[in-house]
Amino acid sequence: MSGCRMVMMGTPDLLEFRGPDAVRFLNGQLTQDVRRVAGGNISLPSCVTDAKGKLQFRVRITEAADGALWIEGPAGSAEPLEARLTRYLIADDVEVENLAGRYRLMHLIGSIPAMPEGVFARGSNRFGVDGSDWWCSTGSEFELPVGITSLHGDELEAFRIANGVPLWGSELGDGLLPPEAALEASDISYQKGCYIGQEVISRIKFAGKLNKRLARLEFAAALPVTDLLLVDANGHDAGSLTSISPLADGMVRMALAYVKRGAGPVFVTGPDGIRHPARVL
């Protein structure tokens, strides 16, 4: 990808946490080490899990321009996410505010230009490659640097799938174990200490057994993109396809799928029942 591409992210649901205990409190609620974000210039993803280690929300942690910590959740999640996080806020010196709709977000990938005034930036890999989040208040106006082109629609979806980035509502949802979605490296700290669900997630790491795991696949581009099933060499259920790229890359098409443990070589099959090889990347 050459030049600079911009993904317009709208006005995300945001919760703001500030106060002397904010970092410590959030570290007890999130799978990510919040200390990596506080005082830095990066934004990191994290999971919010229940006591059984199951996913409730996938969020992103950002330090605002004034040092407050922002927790960005999936669309429509501000109120339930706030209820979940503040349930354990008892004696901590932390102030929480719902900032939904107050800030616009643009994500840039490629050769990042100089920021306009009124914008603050944080390094971010939202789409599986290094990029930059640009934040500004919804009421601010500025002129974007010359040479930025938009990344959206089918092209953005194909880019997301090619980079193996899970999406809430497709690959991610309530009740999933985060390691099943291959989120260990990006979302989970195994060194920072306790948080809600930590014991279960640590046990999964050391046991090394999952019933399914998110993977990138590629198969022949000539196949249809609807009504496809994932099967093993014997035609038995081998998992579930979650996202199929709307664009082919030459002779192949990429997809994301949860592949069952021990499935071996996998295939995709359509209404005709013919098995076609799928390569796990």
N, C-alpha and C positions, 0 to 999 in steps of 0.2 A: 504494500500500500504506500503510494508516494504522496508527497505534499501533506496537507493537514486536513483531516476529516473531522466534522463535528456532528455529534449526536445530541439532539435536543431532548433533554430529560424532563422538561416541564417543571412543575412546582412540587417537589417530593414531599411526602409526609415526614415531618421532622419533630423530634422531641429534643429540647435543650436541657442539659444538666450542667449546673454550675454550683460551686461551693467547695470548701476545703476537703470534703469527703467524696467528691464526685468520682474521682478516678478509682478509689478503693471500692466504693459502692458498686460501680459498673463492672469492675473486675470480678465481683462476686455474682454477677448476673449473666455475663457474656462468656462465650468460649474463647474469644480473642483476648490477647494481653493489651488492655487499654493503654498501658504505659508506653507502648510503641507509638501511639497516636498523639498523646498529650505532649506538648512542647515540640512536636515535629511538623513536617510538611507533607505527611502522607495520610491517605484515607484507606482504611482497611475493612474488609468484610468480616462478619461474625455471625454466629448462630445464637439464638435464644432457645434454650431447651427446658424441658420439664424435668422432674426428679428422676424419670426413667431414661433420660438422655435423648428423648425424642424431640424433633424439631417443632418449635412453635412459630418462630419467625426467623427469616434471614435478614440481617440489617447491615448497615455500613456505618462505621464510626469516623467522624470528621471533627477536627478541632477548628472551631470558628475563628474568625479574625481577632476576636477579643479574648480568646482563650477558653471559652465555654466549649463543652463537648456536645456534638449533635449526634443523635441516633436516627438514622434514616431507615424507614421501614417500607415494605411493599405498599402499593397504592391502597388507600382505604384502611390502613392499619393503625393510624395514629392513636385512636382511643383505646382499642384492645391492647396495643403494645404498651401504652402508658399504664393501663391497669395492671398488666402482667409485671412490668418492671417495678412499679411503685408499691406493689403488694408487699415487698420486702423492705421498703423504706420506712424505718421506725425511728431510730435515734440518730441517724446520720445527718450531718449538716449539709444538705443538698437541696437545691431549688430546682423544680422541674417546670418547664413551660412548653406548651404545644405551639409549634411554629408553622404548622401546616399551611401552605399557600403563601407564605411570606417571602420565600426565596426561590429564584429560578436557578436551574442547574444546566450547564452545558458540558459535555464530555468531549475532549479533543484527543485525537490519535494521530501520530505521525510527527511532522516537524512543527513543534509548538511555537507560535509567534509570541511576541511581547503582549502582555495583558493590557487591556484598556483600563483607564481609571474607573474606580467603582467596582472592581472585580477582585476577588481573592481566589487563589488557586491552591490545590493540593494534588500531589502525585497520586495516581489511581490506576488500577488495572481492571476496571469494570468488565472489559470485554476480552480478557485473557492476554492483553499486551500492554506495555507501558503507555500511559496516557496522563491526562491532566483534567481534573474537575475544576471548572470555573463556576463560582457562585456569585450571585448578585441579588440585591433586593428586587422584588417584583415591580417596584415603582421606578427603578432606575433605567435610564436610557443611555446607550453608548453605541458607537460604530465598531463593528467587528473588523479586525485586520483583513486586508486584502488577501485573497488566495485560499480562503477556507471554503471547502465544499461540504455539502451535507451527506451524511451516511444515514439512510433510513429505509423503511419498507423491506422488500425482499432482500436487498443487498445487506442490510443490517442483520436480518435474521440468518442469512447464510454465513455471515462473518461470525456471529455468536456461536452457531453450531460448529463451525470449523475450528473454533478455539475451545470448544468443550465447556462453554459457560452455561450453567443451569439457570433456568428461569422459573420464578415463582408461578405456580399454576400449571406448569408443564413438567419440569423435572422435580420441582420442590413443592412441598405442601406439609400440612400438619401430620405429625406422627412418623415422619421419616427419621431414620438414624443418620445424622450428618455424614459419618464415614461412608454410608451407602452411596451418597452423592459425590464421593471423592473430594470432600471439603477439608480433609485433614491439613494439607499444606497451606491452604489459603485462609481458613477461618478458625482453626483450633490451635491453642497453645497448650502443650503438654508439660510446660515447665512453671507456669505462673501460680499454680495452686488451685484452691477450691472455688467452684461455682456450681450453680444448680445443674445437676446432671453429670458433673465431672467424673464421678466414680464409675458410672456405666460406660462413658465414652473412653476412659482410660483402660477399662477392662477389655473393651473391643479392640483397642490398639494392641494390647499385649497378647490377647487370645488369637487375633489375626483371622477371625472367621466372620464372614458376612454372608447372608443368604442371597444377596444380589449386590451389584455395584454398577454405577453409572459409567458408561463407556462411549467413546466415539466409534462410529461404524462408517464404512463406505461400501456401496454396492453399485451395480450397473445403473447408469443414468437413464437407460431406456425403460426401466421399470416404472409402474405408476407410483404416485406418492400418496395414494389413499388405499385403505383396506389391506395394508401389509401386516403380516404377522412375523414374529421372530421365532424360529424353531431350531432344534438341533438336528443332527444327522439322521435321526430316526423319525423326524417329523413331530417330535414332542415340543411342547411349550418351552422356550428357552429364555423368556423374559418379555419385555414390553418396549416397543418403540415409543418415545415421548415427543421427539421433534424431528422432522425430516426437512432438509434444506429445500427451499423453493427454487434454488438455482443449482444447476449441475456444474461441476468443475471438469470440463473435458468429457471423458467417458464415464465418470463416476459421480455419485451423489452422496453427500454425507448426511449422517443422522446421529441423534443421541438416543441411547436406549439403556434400560436397566437389564443387565444380563445376569441370569441366575448362576449361582456358584456351581461349578462342575459341568457347565453346559457343553464345554468342548467347542469344536468348530460350530459356528452358527450360520443360519441361512435366513433369507427373507422369502416369504411366499405370499402370493396374492390369491384372488378368488379362484384362479385356475388350479391351485394346489401345487404348482411346480416350484421346487426349491431352487433358489439362486444364492450363490455364495455371498456372504457378507464378511468383510475383513474388520476385525477389531483392532483399532489403532492404539 
